[in-house]
C-alpha cells in the first residue's frame, strides 16, 4: 500500500471586535488537500449564527468542499454551502463568490445563516465553530484573511449566546508562525552584529 504523507502545518489569525481582542481562527493541515478551520471566541464575545450571520474567509483555492461543521453550543450542523447561503441537509460545497463585508474588504467565501436549523434555537450566537475544508492543492498557508459577525459580551462580561448588542464585523491579523519569529529574531541579531562591527571598525579608525 502506498503511504501518502503531508507536512503538518497551521496558520493562525487573531480577531479584534470593536477594538478589543475577541478570538482566534486556526487553520490546521489535517491531510493532503484538507484543512480544519477552528474559531474560538474569547473575553465574552460570541459568533452570530442566525440570519445576517457571517463567517468569511479568503483562500487561493478556487473551489472547496466543507464538511463536519460543528458549533458550541449546538453540535453538528449539516448543509449546503454555495458561497452565499448555508441551508439544512447534505454535504456542503463552496465556490468562489466575491462578497464585500462592511469595513473588512472583499472575501471569496461566505458562510451564513449557520444557526437556522431547529436544534440550535433559541441560540443566536456560539462560542466555538469548526469545519473541514477539502480542495485541490488546499494548504493551511493558502488562507489570507477572515472576518466574523460578532456579538458583544453579556451584562456581566461573560459569554451570552443570545447575541447582545452591539454587533459588528471582526478584523483579523495573521499571527507569525514560530519559525517565522525565529527567522525574524535571527535577522535582527544579524543586523545588530553588523552595526556592532561597523561601530568597532570606525572606533579603531579614529
PyMOL commands that set and color helices and strands:
alter all, ss='L'
color gray80, all
select helices_A, chain A and resi 118-120+140-142+178-205
alter helices_A, ss='H'
color red, helices_A
select strands_A, chain A and resi 10-17+20-31+34-41+46-48+54-59+63-72+75-77+79-81+86-88+92-95+99-101+105-107+109-112+125-126+128-134+143-152+164-169+171-175
alter strands_A, ss='S'
color yellow, strands_A
deselect
rebuild
show_as cartoon
